[in-house]
């Protein structure tokens, strides 16, 4: 059980890292859609950005790990464990993006993690 939990945490950390890279890239290029550019220019601007491309690579690797987990273990275990992404995104939001996170959001994430604990203990 320890192996599946650690691999699930690692996979979820990779998924969240890919999403963080996307957000960094989108902030650097000015957003997802710029009205002064046509659809093709917007598409190329996004996929050719190094941060966003790196996010796709990390996300693809994470997807491979996730597919491995799904092929070996119960989906009713893997998917709930993957909700640790809420912790990772909360940490990224506060430390990387300097977002103001209110107490209610922390409480909500804590409750989700309590649920993950019960899923793992079963």
Protein Blocks (a to p, Z undefined) as FASTA:
>chain_A
ZZmmmmmmmmmmmmmmmmmmmmmmmmmnopabdfkbcfklmmmmmmmpmklmmmmmmmmm
mmmmmmmmmmmmcfklmmmmmmmmmmmmmmmmmmmnopacdfklmmmmmmmmmmmmmmmm
ZZ
